[in-house]
Amino acid sequence: MHPYRSMLFVPAHKPDWALKALASGADSIVLDLEDSVALERKPQARVTARESIAELRRRSSEVGIFVRVNAWETGLGGEDLEAVISDGLTGVFIPKVEDPLQVVRWDALSEHLERKNNLPRLRFVLPVETVGAIERCGEIAAASPRTAAMVVSTSEHADIARAVGYRQTREGLETLYFRSRVLLACRRHGLHPMTGLWEDIDDLDGLAEFAERGAQLGFRGLIVIHPSHVAVVNKTFTPSDEEVEYYEGMVAAVEAALAEGRGAARYRGKHVDIAHAQKAREWLERARVFRR
């Protein structure tokens, strides 16, 4: 899966919002059939979501298009997926995952519908939003090769806040433990780690601080709920010119040292060696994705 910096949620029954999401520059869009759609409106929302998928894909070949289905236990998720699976859909955002078996069930259902409709393989985005998911995040991350990303939410009113019972602070130390667990699970299994979300729509400075703290920890993207947040988030997770220059120079310094028969070099006052250069190369490879 493309390493999306921003993943913007919109209610699936509001197609005009989906177009605004695309115009915002979001790397990926999630059409939400779960919390933002009342029960009696879900059947029509499925139809609208499928239409939005086609329209979004017609307008952009690069944007990621996902649908958040209803949880397996509701009995609605299968109908959701059957209704929206189509050419142009990137994947499924699967809520309320508690254990690996649930992921396997979604995998089997997805494969059946793909074969039935002759469609390419969907990718999964899995949020960690329950205590059980925190405890088993490594097993969940490994449960299906479809899983491309995991999301850990830390907002004041998220499901995980109710489950854990923390009191949110601006610094975020109360969620550091389980954010770190999810991040390490992503690293171990090669998944794209995302965090989120910032609920104060008008506080863009606070959003920038929140996104930067996530990036410092090692997350690569952020869930957002308003188009005005996209530019801030994309900027935070896009390597700057200065950073690219720094790491390119580091690689060059180590390569020059190796050419002279030395394993290390002094670069901008720091000792750097082959390990530093390897990390720099990996960083630059990731940077190229967002600086094309």
Disulfide bonds with the S-S distance in Angstrom:
none
